[in-house]
Amino acid sequence: MFMQILISGASVAGPVLAYWLTRHGFSVTVVERAPALRKTGGHAVDLFRPAMNISEKMGVLPRVEERATGTNRMTLCREGARRPVRVDLSKIFSATSDRHVEIMRDDLSEIYYDATCDDVEYVFGDSITAMSPDGEVRFENAAPRHFDLVVGADGLHSNVRRLVFGDESRFSAFVGAYLGVLTLPNTSGLDGELLIHVGVGRTAGMYGARHLGDARALFLFRSERELDYHHRDVPRQKELLRGAFDGLHADVDRWLDELDRTPAFYFDSITQLRMDTWSRGRVTLVGDAGYCPGPAVGGSTSLAVVGAYVLAGELARAGGDHERAFPAYERAMAEHVRGSRAAALSAAKTLIPTSRLGVSGLAQGARLISALPAGPSRALLRLTTKSARLYNSMTVDDYPPSPTASGGRVGLAGDTGGGLGSGLGVE
């Protein structure tokens, strides 16, 4: 009996996991709620050294580097100040990491999907509705099927996590801030530059990637309490965003004017997931579904890539025995996850200053980095960029693909049945 693994989610963690599982000889199906690969505009994400190394092993690094945003300059405008601060971002990147790429999330998802689509069954426009102890997985549209393992790679608001572990509110911790992203015309002609406006409790920026015909505006703002809105109520989300950034700067007002015309809009709280375990029975979680450190502040994309690689490797090492593989996966990722939570909280304080002193400190720090020679500026950055240091220092075992896999399949270890079995642990 060949081992069948179902992955929910085709963004980043899902395709990376699918890639490595197939290289280790497992049979993989990926189900994705969206009707096709998501092209929702999205925002730029960072790949640090470990995720870059994994991408290189996958043979996709040239495409990743080709799609890099190329953002290497920043103009920082402090609310109420006349003179902007200009920052050489290439100094920051080279000082914090010897291997780093900033790339649009949608581009990265497409690259990982393309690396897997010939070997993996993708089912778009569907989602899991139930998982039973006898191994049957029910879908919103497709007929029920049996799988040996199920992995939730379906993001912060994971459907798999809800089905198996319960309501998201049991595990989420509000960081005290919100994130908005919209796509808009690049009327400023930004090419390789990030224009950012910073005030107390709110930060807004706009950037254009080299290969994009448009631009992205990113909004971060603080809130002492969780705001009242439904996650599908887009008009309400836009209203909240306008209210939070009213009067910051004329540039920001112009960006907000595009809210009713934008082809792509995203809004969510910056929330951490804090779970003691992200495995139950034959179900486990990977990436943001299990341990999101916080969108836009936590390096969650690199963490997801590493987590997917480790999960596939531990399953292969254990011969498909989830009772050994899942605990080993959690042990291998535990320190990285704890560190990412702390780094995200620190990054949020820096990116969204809580006082005028914090705004001034951010501007002065940027000015100092730009003014110092390369050597001293690198030393300063290594002391102050906690998040980049964390993600660059992540180490994982090497999990070489089975020489006999090559599109083959792994048999069930210690399980003669075909299905999830009584250990599914669905509530």
C-alpha positions in Angstrom: 0.0 0.0 0.0 1.5 3.3 -1.1 1.4 6.2 1.3 -1.0 9.0 0.2 -0.5 12.4 1.8 -3.0 15.3 1.4 -1.8 18.9 1.8 -4.3 21.7 2.2 -2.9 25.0 0.7 -1.0 25.9 -2.4 0.7 29.1 -1.4 4.3 28.6 -0.2 4.6 25.9 2.4 2.3 23.5 0.6 4.2 23.4 -2.7 7.6 23.2 -0.9 6.4 20.4 1.2 4.9 18.6 -1.8 8.2 19.0 -3.7 10.2 17.3 -1.0 7.6 14.6 -0.1 7.6 13.5 -3.8 11.4 13.5 -3.8 11.3 11.2 -0.8 8.9 8.9 -2.6 5.5 9.8 -1.2 2.3 10.3 -3.2 1.0 13.8 -2.8 -2.3 15.6 -3.4 -2.6 19.4 -2.8 -6.1 20.9 -2.4 -6.5 24.6 -2.7 -9.7 26.6 -2.0 -8.9 29.2 -4.7 -9.9 28.4 -8.3 -6.3 28.9 -9.4 -2.9 30.1 -8.0 -3.7 33.2 -6.0 -2.8 36.4 -7.8 -4.1 38.8 -5.1 -1.4 41.4 -5.3 0.2 40.4 -2.1 3.4 42.0 -0.7 7.1 41.5 -0.8 8.5 38.7 1.4 12.0 37.9 2.5 13.9 34.7 1.9 16.9 34.4 4.2 19.9 32.1 3.9 18.3 28.7 4.9 15.3 29.2 2.6 17.6 30.3 -0.2 19.6 27.1 0.3 16.5 25.0 0.2 15.3 26.8 -2.9 18.7 26.1 -4.5 18.4 22.4 -3.8 15.0 22.6 -5.5 16.6 24.0 -8.6 14.5 27.2 -8.5 17.0 29.7 -7.2 17.7 31.3 -10.6 14.0 32.0 -11.0 13.8 33.4 -7.5 16.7 35.7 -8.0 15.3 36.8 -11.4 12.0 37.8 -9.8 13.6 39.7 -6.9 12.1 43.1 -6.3 15.4 44.9 -6.6 14.5 47.3 -3.9 17.8 48.8 -2.8 17.0 52.4 -1.6 14.6 53.8 0.9 13.4 57.4 1.5 12.0 57.7 5.0 9.7 60.7 5.8 9.0 61.4 9.4 5.6 62.9 10.2 6.0 66.7 10.7 9.6 66.8 9.5 10.7 68.6 6.4 13.7 66.6 5.3 13.5 63.0 4.4 16.2 60.4 5.3 17.7 58.5 2.4 18.9 55.0 3.1 21.0 52.6 1.1 19.2 49.3 1.6 21.9 47.3 -0.1 24.1 48.1 3.0 21.4 46.7 5.3 20.9 43.5 3.2 24.6 42.8 2.8 25.3 43.5 6.5 22.5 41.3 7.8 22.7 38.4 5.4 25.2 36.9 2.9 22.2 35.4 1.1 18.9 37.2 0.9 16.2 37.9 -1.6 13.1 40.0 -1.4 10.4 38.7 -3.7 6.6 39.2 -4.2 4.7 36.4 -2.4 2.6 35.6 -5.5 5.8 35.2 -7.6 7.3 32.9 -5.1 4.2 30.8 -4.9 4.1 30.4 -8.7 7.8 29.4 -8.8 7.3 26.6 -6.2 4.1 25.4 -7.9 5.9 25.2 -11.3 8.6 23.0 -9.6 6.0 20.5 -8.4 3.0 20.5 -10.8 4.3 17.7 -13.0 4.7 15.3 -10.0 1.9 16.4 -7.7 -1.9 16.2 -8.0 -3.3 19.7 -7.5 -7.0 20.2 -6.9 -8.1 23.8 -7.2 -11.4 25.3 -6.2 -12.1 22.9 -3.3 -11.5 22.6 0.4 -11.7 20.0 3.2 -15.0 19.9 5.1 -14.5 16.9 7.4 -12.0 14.2 8.3 -13.2 11.0 10.0 -11.3 8.5 12.1 -11.6 5.8 9.4 -9.5 7.9 7.1 -12.1 9.4 4.9 -11.6 13.0 3.9 -14.7 14.9 2.7 -14.5 17.9 0.4 -16.7 20.8 -0.4 -17.0 19.7 -4.1 -15.1 16.5 -4.8 -16.1 13.0 -3.8 -14.7 11.7 -0.5 -11.2 10.1 -0.6 -8.9 8.3 1.8 -5.5 9.6 2.8 -2.8 8.3 5.2 -1.7 11.7 6.5 -3.2 15.2 6.2 -1.1 18.4 6.4 -2.5 21.9 6.9 -0.5 24.4 4.9 -3.4 26.7 4.6 -2.2 29.9 6.4 -3.0 31.9 9.5 -6.7 31.2 9.2 -6.2 27.5 8.6 -9.2 25.4 7.8 -7.4 22.2 8.8 -6.4 23.6 12.1 -10.0 24.6 12.9 -11.3 21.1 12.0 -8.7 19.3 14.1 -7.7 21.7 17.0 -10.7 24.0 17.3 -11.4 27.7 16.9 -8.5 30.0 16.0 -9.1 32.2 19.0 -7.8 29.4 21.3 -4.3 29.9 19.8 -4.0 33.4 18.4 -2.4 36.3 20.2 -3.1 39.8 18.9 0.2 41.7 18.5 -1.6 45.0 18.7 -1.4 46.1 15.0 -3.0 45.7 11.6 -1.7 45.3 8.1 -3.1 46.5 4.8 -1.8 46.0 1.3 -3.1 47.4 -2.0 -2.1 47.3 -5.6 -2.0 50.7 -7.3 -0.5 52.4 -10.4 3.2 53.2 -10.1 2.6 56.9 -10.9 5.7 57.9 -8.9 7.9 55.8 -11.2 9.4 54.0 -8.2 12.1 51.5 -9.4 14.1 49.9 -6.7 13.0 52.4 -4.1 10.8 52.2 -1.0 9.1 55.5 -0.1 7.9 55.3 3.6 6.0 57.7 5.9 6.3 57.1 9.6 4.2 58.6 12.4 3.3 57.6 16.0 1.5 54.2 15.7 1.3 54.2 11.9 3.7 53.5 9.0 2.8 53.6 5.3 5.1 52.7 2.4 5.0 52.3 -1.4 7.4 50.4 -3.6 7.6 49.1 -7.2 9.3 45.9 -8.2 11.5 45.9 -11.4 9.3 43.5 -13.3 5.9 44.8 -12.1 3.8 47.2 -14.1 2.2 48.5 -10.9 3.2 49.2 -7.3 2.3 48.1 -3.8 1.3 50.3 -0.9 1.8 48.7 2.6 0.1 50.1 5.7 0.9 49.1 9.3 -0.9 50.7 12.3 -1.4 50.1 16.0 -4.6 49.5 17.8 -4.9 48.8 21.6 -7.9 46.6 21.0 -9.0 44.2 18.3 -11.2 46.0 15.7 -14.7 45.0 14.9 -15.0 43.7 11.4 -15.6 40.5 9.5 -12.7 39.0 7.5 -14.8 39.1 4.3 -16.2 42.7 4.9 -13.8 44.5 2.6 -15.7 47.9 2.6 -15.4 47.9 6.4 -11.7 47.1 6.2 -11.0 49.9 3.8 -13.0 52.3 6.1 -10.7 51.3 9.1 -7.6 51.8 7.0 -8.7 55.3 5.9 -9.4 56.3 9.5 -6.1 55.0 10.8 -4.0 57.0 8.2 -6.1 60.2 8.0 -3.8 63.2 7.8 -0.4 61.4 7.8 0.8 62.9 4.5 -0.5 63.9 1.1 1.3 61.0 -0.5 -0.5 58.6 1.8 -3.8 60.3 1.0 -3.2 59.7 -2.7 -2.5 56.0 -2.1 -5.7 55.6 -0.1 -7.6 57.3 -3.0 -6.8 54.1 -4.9 -8.7 51.9 -2.4 -11.9 51.9 -4.4 -10.1 51.2 -7.7 -7.4 48.7 -6.6 -7.5 45.3 -8.3 -6.1 43.6 -5.2 -6.5 44.4 -1.5 -5.5 42.6 1.7 -6.2 43.4 5.3 -5.7 41.5 8.5 -4.6 41.7 12.1 -1.0 41.1 12.9 -1.5 38.0 15.0 0.8 35.3 16.3 -0.2 31.6 16.6 1.0 30.1 19.9 0.4 26.4 20.0 2.1 23.9 22.3 1.9 21.3 19.6 0.8 21.5 15.9 0.3 17.7 15.4 -2.6 15.5 16.4 -2.9 11.9 15.3 -2.2 11.7 11.6 -2.7 15.4 11.0 0.0 18.1 11.3 0.4 21.8 10.4 3.2 23.6 8.6 4.1 27.3 8.1 1.6 30.0 9.1 -1.1 27.4 9.8 0.9 26.1 12.8 3.3 28.8 13.9 2.8 32.1 12.2 5.0 34.7 14.0 3.0 37.6 12.6 2.4 38.7 9.0 4.8 41.4 7.7 6.9 41.4 10.8 8.0 37.9 11.5 9.9 36.4 8.5 7.2 33.8 8.3 7.9 32.9 4.7 11.5 31.7 5.4 10.1 29.8 8.5 7.5 28.1 6.3 10.0 27.0 3.7 12.3 25.6 6.4 9.4 23.9 8.2 8.2 22.2 5.0 11.6 20.9 4.3 12.1 19.6 7.8 8.6 17.9 7.9 9.2 16.1 4.6 12.7 15.0 5.8 11.5 13.7 9.1 8.7 11.7 7.5 11.2 10.2 5.1 13.7 9.5 7.9 10.9 7.7 9.8 9.8 5.7 6.8 6.4 7.4 6.9 5.8 6.6 10.6 4.1 9.8 11.7 4.3 8.8 15.4 8.1 9.2 15.1 8.2 11.9 12.4 5.8 14.5 13.8 7.5 14.8 17.2 10.9 14.9 15.6 9.6 17.7 13.2 8.3 19.7 16.2 11.6 19.3 18.1 13.6 20.4 15.1 11.4 23.5 14.6 10.7 24.4 18.3 13.6 26.8 18.8 13.1 28.5 15.5 9.5 29.1 16.2 10.1 30.5 19.7 12.8 32.8 18.3 10.6 34.0 15.5 7.8 35.0 17.9 10.2 37.2 19.9 11.8 38.7 16.8 8.4 39.5 15.4 7.4 41.4 18.5 10.6 43.4 18.4 10.2 44.1 14.7 6.7 45.4 15.2 7.9 47.9 17.8 10.5 49.2 15.5 8.4 49.3 12.3 5.4 50.9 14.0 6.9 53.3 16.7 4.7 53.9 19.8 6.0 57.4 20.5 7.5 60.5 18.9 10.8 59.4 20.4 10.5 56.0 18.6 9.8 57.8 15.3 12.8 60.0 15.8 14.9 57.0 16.8 13.9 55.1 13.6 14.8 58.1 11.4 18.1 58.8 13.2 19.1 55.1 13.1 18.5 55.0 9.4 20.5 58.2 8.9 23.4 56.9 11.0 23.5 53.6 9.0 23.6 55.6 5.7 26.3 58.0 7.0 28.7 55.4 8.4 31.3 53.6 6.3 30.5 50.1 5.3 32.4 48.4 8.2 30.9 50.3 11.1 27.4 50.3 9.5 27.6 46.5 9.2 28.6 46.2 12.9 25.7 48.4 14.0 23.2 46.5 11.9 24.3 43.2 13.3 23.6 44.5 16.7 20.2 45.9 15.9 18.6 43.6 13.3 17.4 40.8 15.5 15.0 39.3 13.0 17.5 38.9 10.2 20.1 37.4 12.5 17.6 34.8 13.7 16.5 33.7 10.3 20.0 33.6 8.9 21.2 31.5 11.8 18.5 28.7 11.5 20.2 25.4 11.0 18.4 22.2 9.8 19.6 18.6 9.1 20.3 17.5 5.6 17.6 15.2 4.3 18.9 13.7 1.0 16.2 12.3 -1.2 16.0 8.5 -1.4 18.1 7.2 -4.3 15.3 4.8 -5.1 12.4 7.3 -4.9 12.6 9.2 -8.2 8.9 9.4 -8.6 8.4 6.1 -6.7 6.2 5.7 -3.6 6.9 5.0 0.1 5.0 2.1 1.7 3.3 2.5 5.0 5.6 2.0 8.0 4.0 -0.2 10.6 0.5 0.3 9.2 -1.1 -2.2 6.8 -4.3 -0.2 6.4 -5.0 2.4 3.8 -6.3 5.5 5.5 -5.9 7.8 8.4 -6.8 5.2 10.9 -8.1 5.7 14.4 -5.2 8.0 15.3 -6.6 10.9 13.3 -7.6 12.8 16.4 -10.3 14.9 14.8 -12.5 16.8 17.3 
